[in-house]
Each structure stands twice: as structure tokens, then as C-alpha cells.
Amino acid sequence: MTIFSALFIVLLLGITGASVDIMRQEAVRSSMQGTIDRAVLAAADLEQNRPPVAVVEDYVARAGMSDALSDVIVDEGLNYRVVTASSARSLDTFFLRLSGFDQLLAPARATAEEKVANVEIALVLDVSGSMGNYDRIGNLRDAARAFVDTVIQPEGAPGLTTVSVVPYSATVNIGTGLAPYFNLEETHDYSHCVAFDAADFDETAVDPAATLRRLGHFDPYSTYENATAISNPWCPTAETSAIIIHSADSVLLRERIGALSAGGNTATDLGMKLGVALLDPAMRPVVQQLAAAGMVPATANARPAEYDDREALKFVVVMTDGDNTSQYDLKPHYRTGFSELWIDDRGNTYASDDRFSLRVRDWSGSSNDVWFQERYESDAQRRYANQPDGGTGARRMTHAEVFARFGSRAVARRFMTQPYYDGYVSYSQYYDMYYAAEATVGAAEADNRLSRICAAARARGMVVFAIGFEAPARGQEAMRDCASSAAHYFDVEGVEIADTFHAIARQINSLRLTE
């Protein structure tokens, strides 16, 4: 027992001594680790103007550990900084040397990162006619303006957040101010909406240098015959309904969002197509021109960023209160060229004094042109002549000019009804004019196009938040399919949309800063 007790005491003393050495090592390591942690956090701060290496060295020196610092690695870019520091100190042992361990190493290593991401956001907002019900448009305006206040960073803050706004109904209005920066067809200049082919929805890019098909300017419903201009064009013309590209001006964004009004059908696929395109690098030439013109921040000159840019985050927030409906355009033979309508507007004080004549064909087999001079209203007056009213002073109107002045149904009713009764115009001619606009995309096809452009956006790394705002089942399903995940889809009613936009804004902000 005496021998056993002696051996046990020696073992206990050895363990106790070793514990003392290990505790000394841990105390030194812990102190070094705390110093290194504080040093790299300070050095990684993007508001820190001193060189990161100098900051780390200063922290370590003040702690009396300069000899322990082994290396400092800095990785930084325009809006991120990663600082890694390593240190190690050797301690002479008191007791472990009896076991052959003369020194213990106390290492410390820490990495700190601050990243203020360049954030690009596209708000794709439904402003179709149903948004006027139950003040949905008012709730949307309030929610979107609060969203802007949350995501737009104050001047001087690191990084840059820009917001593009794409209001959509049956069409998307590029706007008079932005149209010159795109290569739109020169078929007319009354409005600035574009149409896309089915294959365009499989890719996120819109090449602004390529010719974009301009939607016709027309009103498919009006029968008002004494018009001087259509009052409800299919493609809206007000600048307040036009898209906004990469703005960091919260005042402008709030004003334009506050001016949004409801009207028209629903084409979420078109809204999403252009919203996604504004975040695609192919749009950069347009943004650069706008930056040079002072229409977007100079610091946004390199936007949209490349998809593999580690400093950039791209978000799309799309919402609808309905589901996709049919989309319309003028029939091909009415989109360009000259009409059969002549006008004499020489020296007229008022547009209401303009005189019109419709050229009709003599169906008796004569090759001579015949004009119906519609201003002669009594049977005793000559309605038909071998020249238009005004003679050589009358000019032939383009289709674009005709449909910019009258609804297609009004053209048929005013100028073709009597010639139809008189046998100069066939029923098929009358019917073709009355329905000069035709459906180009059906609701089911629009849903398919929306699904494909959403998938293309997600494949490119865009984060898609989708909101069904009191939407019917098909609209909700389309939004659910579009969202990046189930967690990115929101089904809301009434003023809940404000909370939803706020929650999305907070998620975007939380992704902006990682430390």
C-alpha cells in the first residue's frame, strides 16, 4: 500500500503540474484570441480608413503581443473586406518538461468580413383595372413607398441600392423619356410599348441594340366617332405610368409610385419580362447612357452587374391581384402603311373642322377610284366622287394616324357604315376594321410565358419574391410558381400588403450586410 500510495501521489502531482501548464497556455491563447478577434473586426470595418494590416498590428501591439502575430491576410473589393489574422506564442513549461515537453504553443486565428452588397431591385407592380377595386391601388402605393424608404440607403453609405419600377397592366409603358435609349420600331411615335415572341421568355436579357417590336397605338373598344385623339389607348402614354430604371432617388420613386393609377387588362408575363431584363447585364449600355445624361446615379454606371459578381445581389418583387388575360395588338396589315382614309385639315381652326373621305372601290368592275365624302350628310348631296373631299389638298392618312385618332370600332361605324349599305364595302371589310385589334397571346400562353421567365430569373441567381394580392386561385398559383421558394411567396389581403413589402425589404437588408 505504501508503494502504491507513493506512485499515486507522484502521478497526481504530475497531472496537477501538467494542468498548471495547460491552464497557462489556455490563458495566453484566450487573451490572444480576444485581441485578434477585436483587431480583425475593426480592420474589416468598411468605414475604417486606415490600412487593415496596420489596424491589426496596432491592436496586437497595444496588447503587448506584437511578437506573436504571424500574418495578416486582406481580401477586399469595392464593397467588401475580409481580414484574417493568425498568431502564435510558445510558452516554456514548468512541469511538462519532466515528461519531455519543453514548450506549449498557444495559437489564435480569426476572420472578420463586412460586405455591403450592391443591391439591384425590380418592383413589378400590377396596375390593372381590378386594382381600382377596394382601394387596392391605394394600399399598393403606400406599401411600395414604404418599401423604398426601407431599402434605399442614405447618401454616403457604403454600397448602393437601386430600384427599378415596372408598372404593368395589359402592356408595359417604356415612356417617352426612356424610349430613345431603346431601338423601337419606327412604325409610330404615339406610345412606347413593346411586344415579345414566345422564345424571348426563356432568357432574361433584352438587347437594347436589337430592334424591339413596338405595340400598335389603338383603342379596341371606343365607338366615339367625333374624336380628335383616342382617350384610352391600349398602351398608356402618361409618364407617370412608365418604367423607372435603376434609381436611388427615393423622392422620385415615391412620387412616381404615388401617381400610379389602375386600368387595363393583366399581363404579368410582360411585366416580369421587362423587370428581369432591367437586372440583366445586357441592359448596361442603356444604364450607362442614362448615367451620362444624369438620369441615374453616376455610381450605377456599371449596372446591371454581372451575374457572378460577388458584390451584387439582384431581387425581383412581383405582385398581382388577378390572373393573366388575353393580350392584343393591331392586325399586321393595320400596323404599318397607309389607310384608305384621306383628310383635308388645311387651315382648320379646330380639328372638328377636318374633312374625311374614304376611298372605296367600284364593285361594278370599273377600275376608277371612288371616294365616300362623309361630310355630306343628306341624300340630296353627293356622297361619292372621283376625288377626296378637298381635292388635291387632301392627304392620305397612315394607319397609325387613323388609330391614334379614332377607336377601330369608331372608324368602321363612322366611315364604313354608309358605304356598306351602298354596296361599296363588304361585310368582311367592315368586320375586319371593326375588329382591327386581335388577340396575340391567350391567358394560358401568358401563364406559360410567366412561368418560363421566372424560371430563367431564378436560374440566373435572382431572388424572386412573389405576392398574390387578393388574387384568384390561378393568379395565386402563378405567383407561387414564380417565387424562389415557398418562403418567398405571400398571399395577402388589404393592408397586409404593407407588412409584406416591409418584411421583404427587411430580408433584403439583412442579406446586404454580413459580418
URRA-V332377 format. One record per pair of residues at least 12 apart in sequence whose C-alpha atoms are under 6 Angstrom apart, sorted by the first residue. I is the first residue (numbers start at 0). GAP is how many residues later the second one is. D is the distance in whole Angstrom. If there is no record, write none. Layout:
[[I;GAP;D] [I;GAP;D]]
//
This chain:
[[16;78;5] [17;77;6] [17;78;5] [20;72;6] [24;81;6] [28;77;5] [32;75;5] [36;73;6] [38;17;5] [38;20;6] [39;43;6] [39;72;6] [40;71;5] [42;12;6] [43;37;5] [43;38;6] [43;39;6] [43;69;6] [43;70;6] [67;19;5] [67;20;5] [67;21;5] [68;18;4] [69;16;6] [69;17;5] [70;14;6] [70;15;6] [71;12;6] [71;13;4] [78;36;6] [78;37;5] [78;80;6] [79;34;6] [79;35;4] [80;32;6] [80;33;6] [81;30;6] [81;31;4] [82;28;6] [82;29;5] [83;26;6] [83;27;4] [84;24;6] [84;25;6] [85;22;6] [85;23;4] [86;20;6] [86;21;5] [87;18;5] [87;19;4] [88;16;6] [88;17;5] [89;14;6] [89;15;5] [90;12;5] [90;13;5] [112;402;5] [113;400;6] [113;401;5] [114;398;5] [114;399;6] [115;43;5] [115;396;6] [115;397;5] [116;42;6] [116;194;5] [116;195;5] [116;395;5] [117;41;5] [117;42;5] [117;43;6] [117;193;6] [117;194;5] [118;42;5] [118;193;6] [118;194;5] [118;195;6] [119;41;6] [119;42;5] [119;194;5] [120;42;5] [120;193;6] [120;194;5] [120;195;6] [121;41;6] [121;42;5] [121;43;6] [121;153;6] [121;194;5] [122;42;5] [122;43;6] [122;194;5] [123;42;5] [123;43;6] [123;194;5] [124;42;5] [124;194;6] [125;42;5] [125;194;5] [126;41;6] [126;42;5] [126;135;5] [127;41;4] [127;134;5] [127;135;5] [127;136;5] [127;137;5] [127;138;6] [128;133;5] [128;134;4] [128;135;5] [130;131;6] [131;130;5] [138;356;6] [140;116;6] [140;117;6] [142;355;4] [144;109;5] [146;354;6] [146;355;6] [146;358;6] [150;354;6] [161;84;5] [161;85;5] [161;86;5] [162;83;5] [162;84;5] [163;80;5] [163;81;5] [163;82;5] [164;78;5] [164;79;5] [165;77;5] [167;103;5] [168;95;5] [168;96;5] [168;97;5] [168;98;6] [169;94;6] [169;95;4] [169;96;5] [169;97;5] [171;21;6] [172;19;6] [172;20;5] [172;69;5] [173;18;6] [173;19;6] [173;68;5] [173;69;6] [174;17;6] [174;64;6] [174;67;5] [181;26;5] [182;26;6] [182;28;5] [183;27;6] [183;28;5] [183;30;6] [184;28;6] [184;29;5] [190;46;6] [192;21;6] [192;22;5] [192;42;6] [193;19;6] [193;20;5] [193;21;5] [194;18;6] [194;20;6] [200;248;6] [200;251;6] [200;252;5] [201;250;6] [201;251;6] [202;253;6] [203;72;6] [203;73;5] [204;72;5] [204;75;6] [204;77;6] [205;71;6] [206;75;6] [215;113;6] [215;114;6] [217;15;5] [217;16;6] [217;185;5] [217;186;6] [218;14;5] [218;15;6] [218;188;5] [219;188;6] [219;217;6] [221;185;5] [222;186;5] [222;187;4] [223;186;6] [224;185;5] [224;189;6] [227;177;5] [228;175;6] [228;176;4] [229;174;6] [229;175;5] [229;176;6] [239;16;6] [246;49;6] [265;58;5] [265;59;6] [266;57;5] [268;177;6] [268;180;6] [268;181;4] [278;25;5] [279;24;6] [280;23;5] [280;24;6] [280;25;6] [283;19;6] [283;20;6] [287;13;5] [313;148;5] [314;147;6] [314;148;5] [314;149;6] [315;148;5] [316;147;6] [316;148;5] [316;149;6] [317;148;5] [318;147;6] [318;148;4] [318;149;6] [319;148;6] [319;149;6] [320;147;6] [320;148;5] [320;149;5] [320;150;4] [321;149;5] [321;150;6] [321;153;5] [322;152;4] [323;119;5] [324;118;5] [325;115;6] [325;116;4] [325;117;5] [326;112;6] [326;113;6] [326;114;5] [327;110;5] [327;111;4] [327;112;5] [328;108;5] [328;109;6] [329;106;6] [329;107;4] [330;105;6] [330;106;6] [333;65;6] [336;61;6] [337;60;4] [337;61;5] [338;58;6] [338;59;5] [338;60;5] [339;18;6] [339;19;5] [340;16;6] [340;17;5] [340;56;6] [341;14;6] [341;15;5] [341;53;5] [341;54;4] [341;55;6] [342;12;6] [342;13;5] [342;51;5] [342;52;5] [343;46;6] [343;50;4] [356;14;6] [356;15;5] [356;16;4] [356;17;6] [356;31;5] [356;32;6] [357;13;5] [357;14;5] [358;12;4] [369;15;6] [369;16;5] [370;13;5] [370;14;5] [370;16;6] [370;17;6] [371;12;5] [372;16;6] [407;26;6] [407;28;6] [408;25;4] [411;21;6] [411;22;5] [453;28;5] [462;21;6] [463;19;5] [463;20;5] [464;18;5] [464;23;5] [464;24;6] [465;13;5] [465;17;5] [465;23;5] [466;22;6] [466;23;5] [466;24;6] [467;23;5] [468;23;5] [468;24;6] [469;23;5]]
//
